[in-house]
Amino acid sequence: MLDMLDALAAATADGLPCAAATVIRASGSVPRPAGTSMLIHHNGRITGSLSGGCVEAAVVALAEEVLTDGQPRLESFAYSDTDAFAVGLSCGGTLEVLIQLITPGAFRVIPSAEAPCALVRRIDAPGTARNSAAQPLLVADPGGAATPAGLLAAHGAALASMLDMDPAHAAARLAPLLAAGRTGIVELGGPVLFLESRLAPARLVVIGANDFSAALARQGRMLGYHVTICDARPAFTAEERFPAAHQVQVQWPDRYLRAEASAGRLDPRTVVCVLSHDAKFDIPVLVEALRLDIAYVGAMGSRRSHEQRMTALRDAGLSETETARLHSPIGLDIGAATPEETALSVFAEIVAARSGAAVTGQPLRTLSGPIHPFTRQHISH
């Protein structure tokens, strides 16, 4: 529901409650992952979507009941073998949906759309008075609450009220998930919590200032990355050439990457794409990048350039394990020719690398199995 907070504030601005329907579990081939939400306003207006149309009508009917009696509902929707047009998912997956009443003023502060935050809701025993009274807990600073002590200091009283018990165990379980930006279910041996987390946007660092970099910056910004273009040559790095980039840095790329890593501004979601086509830039920055704990490192060039690059990286002291992390030549083979098509090719590989999906190069229509094999969002010990 984190992506709906602005809409939620607007929906309750007139002093009346609304119902929030959220996917808390998703399995098999389903259109949207856990955390996806839809708002049903008191006047019947709908904001958002859970499944692209498969279950919305049934969810709205349940939401109207929630708006009437204030009691949460927890409902499972799955494929119906007897009637694919009945209430269910004709795509074959299963969604578990929580529908809760959200009252005006439930959140005193609504963070900006890109600000890191987290939301904790109690989802067990949806018909009980305790659960009905448990308003969601918004953690506006998940970094500051990423330790049990920090979470208890900032939100211990709210957790105790939500759980009707000592919150120390819940804080110990929630804190590491806040630090990792996880979304999922936390079972506490009685109470069950649903945690949604949103970290700052992942970073895309593009080395080299050229038309391919500009296209990659546009694609990255559209996909929600914080985009930096870095090149040591001032003549090529005029900011107006890269309007989609959040930052344009005129620095030696290896020095820039080393400084960003030392400052803690790179994390395991970071993507580095080296498009400079110049060994004096490429090799030093790749040595830095391949030794970092980041999501993806790719480099543009021909197969001949790749072999020369690998030799230079080994000569620079990188191990076989480190060089094996390099995606080079960069991107998937989709027949790309223009900078824009190349950017699409590169991001297709980035998405696959970050999700752990097997890259087959085959159309979905030729494959079997779930189209959306989301990782099971259940966290318990």
Legacy VTK file of the C-alpha trace (Angstrom):
# vtk DataFile Version 3.0
C-alpha trace
ASCII
DATASET POLYDATA
POINTS 381 float
0.000 0.000 0.000
3.018 2.287 0.145
2.487 3.420 -3.441
-1.081 4.471 -2.544
-0.362 6.691 0.475
-0.948 9.962 -1.398
-4.211 8.602 -2.807
-5.146 7.372 0.676
-4.692 10.836 2.153
-6.922 12.279 -0.577
-9.527 9.528 -0.114
-9.968 10.359 3.581
-9.567 14.134 3.286
-13.338 14.660 3.682
-13.294 12.982 7.091
-14.790 9.679 5.952
-12.965 6.329 5.934
-12.057 4.205 2.940
-11.254 0.519 2.509
-7.794 -0.632 1.462
-7.441 -4.020 -0.249
-3.880 -5.375 -0.321
-2.353 -8.526 -1.768
-0.528 -10.120 1.176
0.341 -13.440 -0.490
0.810 -14.253 -4.162
1.704 -17.599 -5.687
1.760 -19.167 -9.123
1.073 -17.045 -12.195
-0.428 -13.827 -10.868
-0.352 -10.316 -12.347
0.853 -8.370 -9.295
3.118 -9.123 -6.302
2.469 -8.932 -2.565
2.029 -5.331 -1.428
-0.127 -4.294 -4.396
-3.152 -2.319 -3.157
-6.462 -0.888 -4.289
-8.560 1.739 -2.488
-12.347 1.659 -2.382
-13.730 5.063 -1.409
-16.915 5.508 0.635
-18.642 6.915 -2.478
-17.763 3.815 -4.524
-14.838 5.305 -6.437
-11.878 2.957 -6.950
-8.180 3.796 -7.087
-5.634 1.200 -8.228
-5.951 -2.438 -9.247
-5.053 -5.830 -7.783
-5.222 -8.221 -10.705
-6.013 -6.368 -13.896
-9.703 -7.222 -13.565
-9.823 -10.870 -12.422
-10.972 -10.341 -8.832
-11.761 -6.642 -8.531
-15.569 -6.987 -8.495
-15.505 -9.500 -5.637
-13.014 -7.365 -3.695
-15.201 -4.285 -4.093
-18.195 -6.195 -2.749
-16.194 -7.242 0.316
-14.875 -3.699 0.729
-18.437 -2.383 0.875
-19.063 -4.757 3.789
-15.897 -3.502 5.507
-17.042 0.107 5.055
-20.376 -0.833 6.644
-19.259 -2.823 9.700
-15.585 -1.830 10.063
-14.444 -5.462 10.285
-11.441 -6.558 8.168
-11.798 -9.386 5.647
-9.143 -11.868 4.525
-10.045 -13.631 1.273
-8.246 -16.048 -1.054
-8.820 -16.014 -4.811
-7.675 -18.862 -7.018
-8.307 -20.342 -10.449
-11.634 -22.124 -10.902
-11.365 -25.278 -13.027
-15.128 -25.420 -13.440
-15.609 -21.836 -14.473
-12.662 -19.637 -15.369
-14.990 -16.656 -15.418
-16.160 -17.187 -11.861
-14.578 -15.271 -8.998
-10.972 -16.315 -9.420
-7.837 -15.941 -11.473
-8.060 -17.361 -14.962
-4.263 -17.024 -15.187
-3.903 -19.915 -12.729
-2.399 -18.247 -9.650
-3.600 -17.562 -6.122
-3.951 -14.229 -4.350
-4.670 -13.694 -0.664
-6.210 -10.268 -0.142
-6.601 -8.310 3.099
-9.333 -5.646 3.145
-9.145 -3.171 6.018
-10.871 0.034 7.031
-8.548 3.055 6.998
-9.804 5.974 9.055
-9.009 9.668 8.482
-5.798 10.665 10.230
-4.447 7.102 10.329
-1.132 8.577 9.145
-0.095 11.902 10.592
2.635 12.371 7.971
2.563 11.041 4.413
6.121 10.591 3.038
6.935 11.711 -0.487
6.548 9.152 -3.272
10.243 8.213 -3.339
11.058 8.558 0.369
12.133 5.394 2.206
9.364 4.127 4.480
7.696 0.955 5.726
4.194 -0.090 6.730
3.323 -2.696 9.380
-0.182 -4.152 9.654
-1.667 -6.887 11.788
-3.428 -9.480 9.622
-4.316 -12.411 11.910
-7.878 -13.073 13.088
-9.408 -10.458 10.778
-12.817 -10.540 12.486
-11.643 -9.862 16.030
-12.081 -6.602 17.899
-8.335 -6.399 18.598
-7.469 -6.611 14.910
-10.176 -4.154 13.944
-8.719 -1.549 16.297
-5.133 -2.055 15.113
-4.363 0.801 12.763
-1.370 0.418 10.408
2.004 1.595 11.666
3.926 3.826 9.269
7.707 3.796 9.781
8.904 6.969 8.084
12.591 6.270 8.753
13.235 2.531 8.199
16.999 3.127 8.281
16.775 4.589 11.792
14.504 1.711 12.860
16.648 -1.012 11.319
17.784 -2.328 14.730
15.519 -3.744 17.447
16.540 -0.939 19.806
15.894 1.728 17.160
12.482 0.283 16.274
11.462 0.035 19.946
12.624 3.581 20.674
10.667 5.041 17.761
7.606 2.793 17.650
7.581 0.513 20.698
4.333 1.925 22.099
2.547 1.612 18.745
3.713 -1.974 18.327
2.623 -2.850 21.871
-0.826 -1.408 21.182
-1.093 -3.230 17.875
-0.016 -6.588 19.328
-1.405 -6.288 22.890
1.886 -7.763 24.112
5.540 -6.912 24.770
6.846 -5.640 21.399
10.486 -6.766 21.903
10.072 -10.032 19.971
8.312 -8.270 17.112
11.042 -5.617 16.965
13.748 -8.287 16.783
11.966 -9.939 13.860
11.031 -6.779 11.966
14.294 -4.810 12.263
16.462 -6.901 9.877
13.660 -6.947 7.312
13.408 -3.157 7.482
17.147 -2.937 6.877
16.856 -5.183 3.800
13.776 -3.457 2.389
11.768 -6.696 2.470
8.028 -7.159 2.011
6.361 -10.190 3.564
4.567 -11.885 6.441
6.035 -12.208 9.937
4.489 -14.777 12.290
4.990 -14.150 16.009
3.467 -17.278 17.503
0.006 -15.736 17.660
-0.097 -12.279 16.102
0.766 -12.143 12.379
2.158 -8.999 10.783
2.398 -7.909 7.171
5.412 -5.708 6.449
5.827 -3.553 3.350
9.124 -1.751 2.842
10.274 0.884 0.393
13.913 1.903 0.212
15.408 4.795 -1.706
15.500 4.160 -5.481
18.194 1.789 -6.688
21.129 3.468 -8.406
22.151 3.203 -12.042
25.702 4.436 -12.652
26.509 4.790 -16.367
30.170 5.182 -17.231
30.775 7.056 -20.475
28.917 10.000 -22.014
27.434 9.129 -25.404
24.136 8.469 -27.174
23.885 4.956 -25.726
24.337 6.415 -22.226
21.554 8.947 -22.846
19.185 6.182 -23.969
20.105 4.015 -20.982
19.519 6.979 -18.659
16.019 7.479 -20.090
15.200 3.783 -19.695
16.622 3.676 -16.169
14.696 6.726 -14.999
11.468 5.308 -16.425
12.089 2.130 -14.402
12.594 4.070 -11.179
16.399 4.181 -10.903
18.391 7.135 -9.626
20.632 7.731 -12.655
24.204 9.048 -12.683
26.303 9.623 -15.811
30.044 9.739 -15.149
32.811 10.623 -17.619
36.189 12.280 -17.176
35.897 14.335 -20.363
34.217 17.748 -19.788
33.485 18.252 -23.498
31.159 15.216 -23.519
29.408 15.662 -20.186
27.245 18.748 -20.666
24.150 18.207 -18.502
21.777 19.217 -21.304
22.873 16.114 -23.247
21.463 13.895 -20.495
18.170 15.398 -19.302
17.016 12.041 -17.868
20.018 11.732 -15.539
19.669 12.880 -11.943
23.417 13.613 -11.823
26.171 14.172 -14.386
29.643 13.792 -12.907
32.879 14.954 -14.562
35.353 12.659 -12.819
37.582 9.711 -13.494
35.044 6.886 -13.189
37.113 4.607 -10.940
37.723 7.435 -8.468
34.054 8.365 -8.486
32.907 4.781 -7.888
35.464 4.295 -5.102
34.320 7.491 -3.382
30.630 6.538 -3.659
31.320 3.088 -2.216
33.337 4.546 0.652
30.500 6.956 1.419
27.989 4.077 1.583
25.974 5.323 -1.390
26.139 2.001 -3.305
24.231 -1.086 -2.185
23.362 -4.606 -3.419
20.698 -3.131 -5.746
23.159 -0.855 -7.580
23.701 -1.297 -11.335
26.901 -0.180 -13.101
27.037 -0.058 -16.908
30.355 0.762 -18.579
29.751 2.201 -22.057
32.887 4.294 -22.521
34.669 2.034 -25.051
38.052 3.191 -23.793
40.354 0.855 -21.873
41.933 3.646 -19.816
38.506 4.284 -18.312
36.966 0.801 -18.585
39.575 -1.337 -16.847
40.097 0.748 -13.668
36.365 1.266 -13.087
35.582 -2.407 -13.749
38.242 -3.430 -11.221
36.443 -1.259 -8.664
32.930 -2.367 -9.627
33.591 -6.109 -9.740
34.927 -6.029 -6.178
31.755 -4.402 -4.840
28.623 -6.100 -3.535
26.285 -4.714 -6.214
23.546 -6.203 -8.380
24.959 -5.935 -11.892
28.116 -4.899 -13.730
28.028 -4.762 -17.528
30.390 -3.468 -20.196
29.755 -2.645 -23.847
32.038 -3.879 -26.595
32.633 -6.517 -29.222
33.642 -10.099 -28.412
37.225 -9.192 -29.323
37.064 -6.231 -26.925
35.637 -8.545 -24.293
38.572 -10.979 -24.562
41.077 -8.146 -24.319
39.153 -6.729 -21.354
39.128 -10.064 -19.522
42.884 -10.431 -19.985
43.443 -6.920 -18.626
41.181 -7.568 -15.631
43.044 -10.769 -14.753
46.350 -8.917 -15.115
44.959 -6.302 -12.700
44.566 -9.026 -10.063
40.882 -9.936 -10.293
39.987 -13.532 -9.524
37.988 -15.847 -11.789
35.026 -15.447 -9.435
35.185 -11.664 -9.743
35.558 -11.591 -13.526
32.699 -14.106 -13.892
30.340 -11.429 -12.521
30.907 -9.238 -15.588
28.102 -9.109 -18.155
30.049 -8.555 -21.340
29.176 -8.068 -24.130
26.378 -6.253 -22.359
22.679 -7.006 -22.869
20.491 -9.714 -24.378
20.456 -10.601 -28.069
17.182 -9.096 -29.284
18.548 -7.748 -32.556
19.047 -4.248 -31.134
20.600 -1.632 -33.409
19.714 1.870 -32.203
20.724 3.326 -28.812
17.110 3.018 -27.639
16.899 -0.644 -28.671
20.265 -1.292 -27.051
19.000 0.256 -23.805
16.046 -2.129 -23.927
18.438 -5.046 -24.475
20.603 -3.993 -21.532
17.698 -3.532 -19.144
16.202 -6.858 -20.134
19.415 -8.448 -18.874
19.518 -6.247 -15.766
15.967 -7.208 -14.771
16.754 -10.893 -15.295
19.989 -10.631 -13.285
18.339 -8.808 -10.369
15.359 -11.183 -10.244
17.414 -14.351 -10.688
15.331 -15.367 -13.699
16.808 -17.808 -16.186
17.418 -16.090 -19.527
16.221 -18.389 -22.301
15.934 -15.995 -25.209
12.610 -17.652 -26.068
9.187 -16.015 -26.381
6.896 -16.590 -23.411
4.398 -18.296 -25.717
6.916 -21.115 -26.357
7.558 -21.773 -22.646
5.647 -23.524 -19.884
5.225 -22.711 -16.198
4.134 -19.537 -14.396
4.629 -16.232 -16.212
5.053 -14.348 -12.923
6.942 -16.698 -10.561
7.182 -14.249 -7.671
9.305 -15.402 -4.744
7.071 -16.620 -1.924
6.530 -13.675 0.391
6.322 -15.617 3.656
8.814 -14.965 6.439
8.708 -17.110 9.593
11.007 -19.029 11.882
LINES 1 382
381 0 1 2 3 4 5 6 7 8 9 10 11 12 13 14 15 16 17 18 19 20 21 22 23 24 25 26 27 28 29 30 31 32 33 34 35 36 37 38 39 40 41 42 43 44 45 46 47 48 49 50 51 52 53 54 55 56 57 58 59 60 61 62 63 64 65 66 67 68 69 70 71 72 73 74 75 76 77 78 79 80 81 82 83 84 85 86 87 88 89 90 91 92 93 94 95 96 97 98 99 100 101 102 103 104 105 106 107 108 109 110 111 112 113 114 115 116 117 118 119 120 121 122 123 124 125 126 127 128 129 130 131 132 133 134 135 136 137 138 139 140 141 142 143 144 145 146 147 148 149 150 151 152 153 154 155 156 157 158 159 160 161 162 163 164 165 166 167 168 169 170 171 172 173 174 175 176 177 178 179 180 181 182 183 184 185 186 187 188 189 190 191 192 193 194 195 196 197 198 199 200 201 202 203 204 205 206 207 208 209 210 211 212 213 214 215 216 217 218 219 220 221 222 223 224 225 226 227 228 229 230 231 232 233 234 235 236 237 238 239 240 241 242 243 244 245 246 247 248 249 250 251 252 253 254 255 256 257 258 259 260 261 262 263 264 265 266 267 268 269 270 271 272 273 274 275 276 277 278 279 280 281 282 283 284 285 286 287 288 289 290 291 292 293 294 295 296 297 298 299 300 301 302 303 304 305 306 307 308 309 310 311 312 313 314 315 316 317 318 319 320 321 322 323 324 325 326 327 328 329 330 331 332 333 334 335 336 337 338 339 340 341 342 343 344 345 346 347 348 349 350 351 352 353 354 355 356 357 358 359 360 361 362 363 364 365 366 367 368 369 370 371 372 373 374 375 376 377 378 379 380
